[in-house]
Amino acid sequence: MSDRHHHDHGHAHPHGHGHEHAHPHPQASRPLRHRLAHLLTPHSHETADKLDSALESSARGMRALWVSLAVLGATALVQALVVVGSGSVALLGDTVHNAADALTAVPLGIAFLLGRRVATRRFTYGYGRAEDLAGLVIVLTIAASAVFAAWAAVDRLLNPRPVQHLPAVAVAALVGFAGNEWVARYRIRVGREIGSAALVADGLHARTDGFTSLAVLLGAGGAALGWRSADPIVGLAITAAIALVLRDAAREVFRRMMDAVDPALVDRAERALREVPGVRAVGELRLRWIGHRLRAEVAVVVDGGATLRQAHAVAVDAEHTLLHAVPGLTAALVHADPAPSPGESDPHLPLAHHAASS
């Protein structure tokens, strides 16, 4: 695969250059043994010889979804068998939660598949934002789980019912908690590593179902001691915990949909750009997530007397530096502005009235 440079001449002055490309790292000259070792070794975004992050991130996201689906499906199946024998309404609710959590892999999987599609003339940035929509669906699912848990707890308070086979219910609750907590940690870890807010939110959703499983366990213990209200009271407490998790997941998805980024990434990009030879200053810098891909747009100030080729070379170096310095960055658009000479007017002055009216 070769580097692809797309030049942007949106500004009407001779030193405006933009570059935007996926940034694979050439390995054709390496021995086959080294290339195989490179593929089989875990990579960090910090390393200079990382794989193409867009395709690798999508593949990791899909693997996380399928593994989660298998684990949660098996967990729900074990719990369903116990529900049939015990008649536990609380365990039934937990089983429904686990089954629903497993099924959240469907919209997120569709989003990852859509994100692999190439950009079109209508969707010029591609389909990466489908992940954010999937994250919104997951947040709504967490909210529905909280409402269901609260309803089940209140109903149990108003209509107490005995639970049969309490030891089996307790074991099933532990299975539910273990399965959900493992899946939650796995999804959150992979989601943060690939920059997918939706996958992180899905991991938080799995954690809410783990809390529900603990409620079933504590309720079964209370019922074994003769306290029928134990299960619904703990269920209400767990509902409050689910609400806190819902707040965190909603905040993360909302920030992503509003193009929020970690300010530390902006600081890191600015520091890296200032070290590029030929860059005199860093102007406007913007970062945004599109799915789990990070993009950058930046204006750098170069020598006003530089030739077009010299300014172009500085812009390419700046782009290259960004791609290595900023974790998760897969594309950058760099614009080179000439440093003003004494008495020279702002070269962007013809655009000032557009900025003022926006």
C-alpha positions as a Markdown table, in Angstrom:
| # | Residue | x | y | z |
|---|---|---|---|---|
| 1 | Met | 0.0 | 0.0 | 0.0 |
| 2 | Ser | 1.4 | 3.4 | -0.8 |
| 3 | Asp | 0.9 | 6.8 | 0.8 |
| 4 | Arg | -1.9 | 8.8 | -0.7 |
| 5 | His | -1.7 | 12.6 | -0.6 |
| 6 | His | -4.7 | 14.8 | -1.1 |
| 7 | His | -3.9 | 18.4 | -1.6 |
| 8 | Asp | -6.2 | 21.1 | -0.4 |
| 9 | His | -6.1 | 24.5 | -2.0 |
| 10 | Gly | -9.0 | 26.0 | -0.2 |
| 11 | His | -7.1 | 29.2 | 0.7 |
| 12 | Ala | -6.1 | 31.5 | -2.0 |
| 13 | His | -2.4 | 32.0 | -1.3 |
| 14 | Pro | 0.6 | 30.2 | -2.6 |
| 15 | His | 1.6 | 28.4 | 0.5 |
| 16 | Gly | -1.6 | 26.7 | 1.4 |
| 17 | His | -1.2 | 22.9 | 1.4 |
| 18 | Gly | -3.2 | 20.2 | 2.9 |
| 19 | His | -2.4 | 16.6 | 3.2 |
| 20 | Glu | -4.6 | 13.8 | 4.3 |
| 21 | His | -3.9 | 10.1 | 4.0 |
| 22 | Ala | -4.0 | 6.9 | 5.8 |
| 23 | His | -0.5 | 6.3 | 7.1 |
| 24 | Pro | 0.7 | 2.7 | 6.7 |
| 25 | His | 4.3 | 2.0 | 7.5 |
| 26 | Pro | 6.4 | 0.4 | 4.7 |
| 27 | Gln | 7.5 | -3.1 | 5.6 |
| 28 | Ala | 8.2 | -4.6 | 2.1 |
| 29 | Ser | 11.9 | -4.3 | 2.6 |
| 30 | Arg | 11.9 | -6.2 | 5.9 |
| 31 | Pro | 12.7 | -9.9 | 5.9 |
| 32 | Leu | 9.7 | -12.2 | 6.1 |
| 33 | Arg | 10.6 | -13.3 | 9.6 |
| 34 | His | 10.6 | -9.8 | 10.9 |
| 35 | Arg | 7.3 | -9.0 | 9.2 |
| 36 | Leu | 5.6 | -12.0 | 10.7 |
| 37 | Ala | 6.9 | -11.1 | 14.2 |
| 38 | His | 5.6 | -7.6 | 13.6 |
| 39 | Leu | 2.1 | -8.9 | 12.9 |
| 40 | Leu | 2.1 | -11.3 | 15.9 |
| 41 | Thr | 3.3 | -8.8 | 18.5 |
| 42 | Pro | 0.9 | -6.5 | 20.3 |
| 43 | His | 1.3 | -2.9 | 19.2 |
| 44 | Ser | 0.8 | 0.4 | 21.0 |
| 45 | His | -0.3 | 3.6 | 19.4 |
| 46 | Glu | 2.9 | 5.0 | 20.9 |
| 47 | Thr | 5.3 | 2.9 | 18.7 |
| 48 | Ala | 6.6 | 4.3 | 15.4 |
| 49 | Asp | 6.0 | 1.0 | 13.5 |
| 50 | Lys | 2.3 | 0.5 | 14.3 |
| 51 | Leu | 0.0 | -1.2 | 11.9 |
| 52 | Asp | -2.6 | 0.7 | 9.9 |
| 53 | Ser | -4.9 | 1.6 | 12.9 |
| 54 | Ala | -8.2 | 2.0 | 11.1 |
| 55 | Leu | -8.4 | -1.6 | 9.8 |
| 56 | Glu | -6.8 | -3.1 | 12.9 |
| 57 | Ser | -9.1 | -1.2 | 15.2 |
| 58 | Ser | -12.2 | -2.4 | 13.3 |
| 59 | Ala | -11.0 | -6.0 | 13.4 |
| 60 | Arg | -10.3 | -5.8 | 17.2 |
| 61 | Gly | -13.7 | -4.3 | 17.8 |
| 62 | Met | -15.5 | -7.1 | 15.9 |
| 63 | Arg | -13.5 | -9.7 | 17.8 |
| 64 | Ala | -14.5 | -8.1 | 21.1 |
| 65 | Leu | -18.2 | -8.2 | 20.1 |
| 66 | Trp | -18.2 | -11.8 | 19.0 |
| 67 | Val | -16.3 | -13.0 | 22.1 |
| 68 | Ser | -18.7 | -11.0 | 24.3 |
| 69 | Leu | -21.7 | -12.4 | 22.5 |
| 70 | Ala | -20.5 | -16.0 | 23.1 |
| 71 | Val | -19.7 | -15.4 | 26.8 |
| 72 | Leu | -23.0 | -13.6 | 27.6 |
| 73 | Gly | -25.0 | -16.0 | 25.6 |
| 74 | Ala | -23.6 | -18.9 | 27.6 |
| 75 | Thr | -24.2 | -17.0 | 30.9 |
| 76 | Ala | -27.9 | -16.3 | 30.0 |
| 77 | Leu | -28.4 | -20.0 | 29.0 |
| 78 | Val | -27.1 | -21.2 | 32.4 |
| 79 | Gln | -29.3 | -18.7 | 34.2 |
| 80 | Ala | -32.4 | -19.6 | 32.1 |
| 81 | Leu | -32.1 | -23.2 | 33.1 |
| 82 | Val | -32.1 | -22.2 | 36.8 |
| 83 | Val | -35.1 | -19.9 | 36.3 |
| 84 | Val | -37.2 | -22.8 | 35.0 |
| 85 | Gly | -36.5 | -24.8 | 38.1 |
| 86 | Ser | -36.6 | -22.0 | 40.8 |
| 87 | Gly | -39.3 | -19.7 | 39.5 |
| 88 | Ser | -37.1 | -16.7 | 40.7 |
| 89 | Val | -38.5 | -13.5 | 39.2 |
| 90 | Ala | -35.3 | -11.7 | 40.1 |
| 91 | Leu | -33.2 | -14.2 | 38.3 |
| 92 | Leu | -35.5 | -14.0 | 35.4 |
| 93 | Gly | -34.9 | -10.3 | 35.2 |
| 94 | Asp | -31.2 | -10.8 | 35.4 |
| 95 | Thr | -31.4 | -13.4 | 32.6 |
| 96 | Val | -33.3 | -11.0 | 30.4 |
| 97 | His | -30.7 | -8.3 | 31.1 |
| 98 | Asn | -27.8 | -10.6 | 30.1 |
| 99 | Ala | -29.6 | -11.7 | 26.9 |
| 100 | Ala | -30.3 | -8.0 | 26.0 |
| 101 | Asp | -26.7 | -7.1 | 26.7 |
| 102 | Ala | -25.5 | -9.9 | 24.4 |
| 103 | Leu | -27.8 | -8.6 | 21.7 |
| 104 | Thr | -26.3 | -5.1 | 21.9 |
| 105 | Ala | -23.5 | -6.6 | 19.9 |
| 106 | Val | -25.8 | -6.5 | 16.9 |
| 107 | Pro | -26.0 | -2.7 | 16.4 |
| 108 | Leu | -22.4 | -2.2 | 17.3 |
| 109 | Gly | -21.3 | -4.9 | 15.0 |
| 110 | Ile | -23.3 | -3.3 | 12.2 |
| 111 | Ala | -21.6 | 0.0 | 13.0 |
| 112 | Phe | -18.2 | -1.5 | 12.8 |
| 113 | Leu | -19.0 | -3.1 | 9.4 |
| 114 | Leu | -20.4 | 0.2 | 8.2 |
| 115 | Gly | -17.3 | 2.0 | 9.4 |
| 116 | Arg | -15.2 | -0.1 | 7.0 |
| 117 | Arg | -17.0 | 1.3 | 3.9 |
| 118 | Val | -15.1 | 3.8 | 1.9 |
| 119 | Ala | -16.2 | 7.4 | 1.8 |
| 120 | Thr | -18.6 | 8.5 | -0.9 |
| 121 | Arg | -19.6 | 11.8 | -2.5 |
| 122 | Arg | -22.5 | 12.0 | -0.1 |
| 123 | Phe | -20.8 | 10.6 | 3.0 |
| 124 | Thr | -17.4 | 12.3 | 2.4 |
| 125 | Tyr | -16.0 | 11.4 | 5.9 |
| 126 | Gly | -17.1 | 7.8 | 5.6 |
| 127 | Tyr | -19.5 | 5.9 | 7.9 |
| 128 | Gly | -17.5 | 6.0 | 11.2 |
| 129 | Arg | -20.2 | 8.0 | 13.0 |
| 130 | Ala | -22.4 | 4.9 | 12.9 |
| 131 | Glu | -20.5 | 3.9 | 16.0 |
| 132 | Asp | -21.8 | 7.0 | 17.8 |
| 133 | Leu | -25.4 | 6.1 | 16.8 |
| 134 | Ala | -24.8 | 2.6 | 18.1 |
| 135 | Gly | -23.5 | 4.1 | 21.4 |
| 136 | Leu | -26.7 | 6.1 | 21.7 |
| 137 | Val | -28.8 | 2.9 | 21.3 |
| 138 | Ile | -26.7 | 1.2 | 24.0 |
| 139 | Val | -27.2 | 4.2 | 26.4 |
| 140 | Leu | -31.0 | 3.8 | 25.8 |
| 141 | Thr | -30.7 | 0.1 | 26.5 |
| 142 | Ile | -29.0 | 0.8 | 29.8 |
| 143 | Ala | -31.8 | 3.3 | 30.7 |
| 144 | Ala | -34.4 | 0.6 | 29.9 |
| 145 | Ser | -32.5 | -1.9 | 32.1 |
| 146 | Ala | -32.5 | 0.6 | 35.0 |
| 147 | Val | -36.3 | 1.1 | 34.5 |
| 148 | Phe | -36.9 | -2.6 | 34.4 |
| 149 | Ala | -34.8 | -3.3 | 37.5 |
| 150 | Ala | -36.7 | -0.5 | 39.4 |
| 151 | Trp | -40.1 | -1.9 | 38.3 |
| 152 | Ala | -39.1 | -5.5 | 39.3 |
| 153 | Ala | -37.9 | -4.3 | 42.7 |
| 154 | Val | -41.0 | -2.3 | 43.5 |
| 155 | Asp | -43.3 | -5.1 | 42.3 |
| 156 | Arg | -41.5 | -7.6 | 44.6 |
| 157 | Leu | -42.0 | -5.2 | 47.5 |
| 158 | Leu | -45.7 | -4.9 | 46.8 |
| 159 | Asn | -46.2 | -8.5 | 46.0 |
| 160 | Pro | -43.7 | -10.7 | 48.0 |
| 161 | Arg | -43.2 | -14.2 | 46.5 |
| 162 | Pro | -41.1 | -17.1 | 47.8 |
| 163 | Val | -38.1 | -18.3 | 45.8 |
| 164 | Gln | -37.4 | -22.0 | 45.4 |
| 165 | His | -33.9 | -23.7 | 45.1 |
| 166 | Leu | -32.1 | -20.8 | 46.7 |
| 167 | Pro | -28.6 | -22.4 | 46.4 |
| 168 | Ala | -29.0 | -22.8 | 42.7 |
| 169 | Val | -30.2 | -19.2 | 42.4 |
| 170 | Ala | -27.2 | -18.0 | 44.2 |
| 171 | Val | -24.8 | -20.0 | 42.0 |
| 172 | Ala | -26.6 | -18.7 | 38.9 |
| 173 | Ala | -26.3 | -15.1 | 40.2 |
| 174 | Leu | -22.5 | -15.7 | 40.7 |
| 175 | Val | -22.3 | -17.0 | 37.1 |
| 176 | Gly | -24.1 | -13.9 | 35.9 |
| 177 | Phe | -21.9 | -11.6 | 37.8 |
| 178 | Ala | -18.6 | -13.3 | 36.7 |
| 179 | Gly | -19.7 | -13.4 | 33.0 |
| 180 | Asn | -20.8 | -9.8 | 32.9 |
| 181 | Glu | -17.8 | -8.4 | 34.8 |
| 182 | Trp | -15.4 | -10.3 | 32.5 |
| 183 | Val | -17.1 | -9.0 | 29.4 |
| 184 | Ala | -17.3 | -5.5 | 30.9 |
| 185 | Arg | -13.6 | -5.4 | 31.5 |
| 186 | Tyr | -12.8 | -6.8 | 28.0 |
| 187 | Arg | -15.1 | -4.4 | 26.2 |
| 188 | Ile | -13.9 | -1.3 | 28.1 |
| 189 | Arg | -10.3 | -2.2 | 27.6 |
| 190 | Val | -10.6 | -2.8 | 23.9 |
| 191 | Gly | -12.9 | 0.1 | 23.4 |
| 192 | Arg | -10.4 | 2.5 | 25.1 |
| 193 | Glu | -7.5 | 1.1 | 23.2 |
| 194 | Ile | -9.1 | 1.5 | 19.8 |
| 195 | Gly | -10.9 | 4.8 | 20.7 |
| 196 | Ser | -14.5 | 3.4 | 20.4 |
| 197 | Ala | -16.8 | 5.3 | 22.8 |
| 198 | Ala | -19.7 | 2.9 | 21.8 |
| 199 | Leu | -17.7 | -0.2 | 22.8 |
| 200 | Val | -16.8 | 1.4 | 26.1 |
| 201 | Ala | -20.5 | 2.2 | 26.7 |
| 202 | Asp | -21.4 | -1.4 | 25.9 |
| 203 | Gly | -18.9 | -2.5 | 28.4 |
| 204 | Leu | -20.4 | -0.3 | 31.0 |
| 205 | His | -23.8 | -1.8 | 30.1 |
| 206 | Ala | -22.4 | -5.3 | 30.8 |
| 207 | Arg | -21.2 | -4.0 | 34.2 |
| 208 | Thr | -24.8 | -2.9 | 35.1 |
| 209 | Asp | -26.0 | -6.4 | 34.5 |
| 210 | Gly | -23.3 | -7.7 | 36.7 |
| 211 | Phe | -24.6 | -5.4 | 39.5 |
| 212 | Thr | -28.1 | -6.9 | 38.9 |
| 213 | Ser | -26.6 | -10.4 | 39.3 |
| 214 | Leu | -25.2 | -9.3 | 42.7 |
| 215 | Ala | -28.6 | -8.1 | 43.7 |
| 216 | Val | -30.1 | -11.5 | 42.9 |
| 217 | Leu | -27.3 | -13.1 | 45.1 |
| 218 | Leu | -27.9 | -10.8 | 48.0 |
| 219 | Gly | -31.6 | -11.1 | 47.7 |
| 220 | Ala | -31.3 | -14.9 | 47.8 |
| 221 | Gly | -29.2 | -14.7 | 50.9 |
| 222 | Gly | -31.8 | -12.5 | 52.6 |
| 223 | Ala | -34.6 | -14.8 | 51.5 |
| 224 | Ala | -32.6 | -17.8 | 53.0 |
| 225 | Leu | -32.5 | -15.9 | 56.3 |
| 226 | Gly | -36.3 | -15.3 | 56.1 |
| 227 | Trp | -36.2 | -11.7 | 55.1 |
| 228 | Arg | -38.4 | -11.5 | 52.0 |
| 229 | Ser | -37.9 | -7.8 | 51.5 |
| 230 | Ala | -34.1 | -8.3 | 51.1 |
| 231 | Asp | -34.3 | -8.9 | 47.3 |
| 232 | Pro | -36.4 | -5.9 | 46.3 |
| 233 | Ile | -34.5 | -3.5 | 48.7 |
| 234 | Val | -31.1 | -4.6 | 47.3 |
| 235 | Gly | -32.7 | -4.3 | 43.8 |
| 236 | Leu | -33.5 | -0.7 | 44.4 |
| 237 | Ala | -30.0 | 0.0 | 45.6 |
| 238 | Ile | -28.6 | -1.7 | 42.4 |
| 239 | Thr | -31.0 | 0.4 | 40.3 |
| 240 | Ala | -29.3 | 3.5 | 41.8 |
| 241 | Ala | -25.9 | 2.1 | 40.8 |
| 242 | Ile | -27.1 | 1.4 | 37.3 |
| 243 | Ala | -28.2 | 5.0 | 37.1 |
| 244 | Leu | -24.6 | 6.1 | 37.9 |
| 245 | Val | -23.2 | 3.9 | 35.2 |
| 246 | Leu | -25.8 | 5.2 | 32.8 |
| 247 | Arg | -24.6 | 8.8 | 33.6 |
| 248 | Asp | -21.0 | 7.8 | 32.8 |
| 249 | Ala | -22.0 | 6.1 | 29.5 |
| 250 | Ala | -24.3 | 8.9 | 28.4 |
| 251 | Arg | -21.6 | 11.5 | 29.1 |
| 252 | Glu | -19.0 | 9.6 | 27.1 |
| 253 | Val | -21.3 | 9.1 | 24.1 |
| 254 | Phe | -22.6 | 12.7 | 24.3 |
| 255 | Arg | -19.1 | 14.1 | 24.3 |
| 256 | Arg | -18.1 | 11.9 | 21.3 |
| 257 | Met | -21.2 | 13.1 | 19.3 |
| 258 | Met | -20.3 | 16.7 | 20.1 |
| 259 | Asp | -16.7 | 16.2 | 18.8 |
| 260 | Ala | -15.1 | 16.4 | 22.2 |
| 261 | Val | -11.6 | 15.2 | 22.6 |
| 262 | Asp | -9.2 | 14.8 | 25.5 |
| 263 | Pro | -7.4 | 18.2 | 25.8 |
| 264 | Ala | -4.2 | 16.3 | 26.5 |
| 265 | Leu | -4.3 | 15.1 | 22.9 |
| 266 | Val | -4.4 | 18.7 | 21.7 |
| 267 | Asp | -1.5 | 19.7 | 23.9 |
| 268 | Arg | 0.5 | 16.7 | 22.7 |
| 269 | Ala | -0.2 | 17.6 | 19.0 |
| 270 | Glu | 0.9 | 21.2 | 19.6 |
| 271 | Arg | 4.1 | 20.2 | 21.3 |
| 272 | Ala | 5.0 | 17.8 | 18.5 |
| 273 | Leu | 4.3 | 20.4 | 15.8 |
| 274 | Arg | 6.5 | 23.0 | 17.4 |
| 275 | Glu | 9.4 | 20.6 | 17.2 |
| 276 | Val | 9.1 | 20.2 | 13.4 |
| 277 | Pro | 11.9 | 22.0 | 11.5 |
| 278 | Gly | 10.4 | 25.0 | 9.5 |
| 279 | Val | 7.3 | 25.4 | 11.7 |
| 280 | Arg | 7.5 | 28.8 | 13.3 |
| 281 | Ala | 4.2 | 28.7 | 15.0 |
| 282 | Val | 1.0 | 26.6 | 15.3 |
| 283 | Gly | -2.2 | 28.2 | 14.4 |
| 284 | Glu | -5.7 | 26.7 | 14.6 |
| 285 | Leu | -5.7 | 23.0 | 15.6 |
| 286 | Arg | -8.8 | 20.8 | 15.6 |
| 287 | Leu | -9.2 | 17.2 | 16.5 |
| 288 | Arg | -12.3 | 15.1 | 16.1 |
| 289 | Trp | -13.2 | 11.4 | 16.4 |
| 290 | Ile | -15.1 | 9.7 | 13.6 |
| 291 | Gly | -16.0 | 6.4 | 15.1 |
| 292 | His | -12.7 | 5.1 | 16.5 |
| 293 | Arg | -10.6 | 7.1 | 14.0 |
| 294 | Leu | -9.1 | 10.4 | 15.0 |
| 295 | Arg | -8.6 | 13.1 | 12.5 |
| 296 | Ala | -6.7 | 16.4 | 12.7 |
| 297 | Glu | -6.9 | 19.8 | 10.9 |
| 298 | Val | -4.1 | 22.3 | 11.6 |
| 299 | Ala | -2.6 | 25.5 | 10.3 |
| 300 | Val | 1.2 | 26.0 | 10.7 |
| 301 | Val | 3.2 | 29.2 | 10.1 |
| 302 | Val | 6.2 | 28.8 | 7.8 |
| 303 | Asp | 8.8 | 31.2 | 6.4 |
| 304 | Gly | 7.1 | 33.7 | 4.2 |
| 305 | Gly | 9.9 | 33.6 | 1.7 |
| 306 | Ala | 9.7 | 29.8 | 1.3 |
| 307 | Thr | 9.0 | 28.4 | -2.1 |
| 308 | Leu | 5.9 | 26.3 | -2.7 |
| 309 | Arg | 8.0 | 23.1 | -2.6 |
| 310 | Gln | 9.7 | 24.1 | 0.7 |
| 311 | Ala | 6.3 | 24.9 | 2.3 |
| 312 | His | 5.0 | 21.7 | 1.0 |
| 313 | Ala | 7.9 | 19.7 | 2.6 |
| 314 | Val | 7.3 | 21.4 | 6.0 |
| 315 | Ala | 3.6 | 20.5 | 5.8 |
| 316 | Val | 4.4 | 16.9 | 5.0 |
| 317 | Asp | 6.9 | 16.7 | 7.9 |
| 318 | Ala | 4.3 | 18.2 | 10.2 |
| 319 | Glu | 1.7 | 15.7 | 9.1 |
| 320 | His | 4.1 | 12.8 | 9.5 |
| 321 | Thr | 5.0 | 14.0 | 13.0 |
| 322 | Leu | 1.4 | 14.2 | 14.0 |
| 323 | Leu | 0.6 | 10.7 | 12.8 |
| 324 | His | 3.4 | 9.3 | 15.0 |
| 325 | Ala | 2.9 | 11.6 | 18.0 |
| 326 | Val | -0.9 | 11.5 | 18.6 |
| 327 | Pro | -2.4 | 8.1 | 19.6 |
| 328 | Gly | -5.2 | 7.0 | 17.4 |
| 329 | Leu | -4.6 | 9.6 | 14.7 |
| 330 | Thr | -5.2 | 8.2 | 11.2 |
| 331 | Ala | -5.5 | 11.3 | 9.1 |
| 332 | Ala | -4.3 | 14.9 | 9.2 |
| 333 | Leu | -5.0 | 18.0 | 7.1 |
| 334 | Val | -2.1 | 20.5 | 7.3 |
| 335 | His | -2.3 | 24.1 | 6.0 |
| 336 | Ala | 0.8 | 26.2 | 5.7 |
| 337 | Asp | 0.5 | 29.9 | 6.3 |
| 338 | Pro | 3.3 | 32.3 | 5.4 |
| 339 | Ala | 4.8 | 34.3 | 8.2 |
| 340 | Pro | 3.9 | 38.0 | 7.6 |
| 341 | Ser | 6.5 | 40.5 | 6.6 |
| 342 | Pro | 6.7 | 43.9 | 8.2 |
| 343 | Gly | 3.8 | 46.1 | 6.9 |
| 344 | Glu | 2.2 | 43.1 | 5.0 |
| 345 | Ser | -1.5 | 42.7 | 5.4 |
| 346 | Asp | -3.1 | 39.5 | 6.6 |
| 347 | Pro | -3.3 | 37.2 | 3.6 |
| 348 | His | -6.6 | 35.8 | 5.0 |
| 349 | Leu | -8.2 | 39.3 | 5.0 |
| 350 | Pro | -10.5 | 38.5 | 2.0 |
| 351 | Leu | -12.1 | 35.8 | 4.2 |
| 352 | Ala | -12.7 | 37.9 | 7.3 |
| 353 | His | -16.3 | 38.9 | 6.4 |
| 354 | His | -17.2 | 35.1 | 6.2 |
| 355 | Ala | -15.8 | 34.5 | 9.7 |
| 356 | Ala | -17.6 | 37.5 | 11.1 |
| 357 | Ser | -21.0 | 36.4 | 9.7 |
| 358 | Ser | -20.7 | 32.8 | 10.9 |
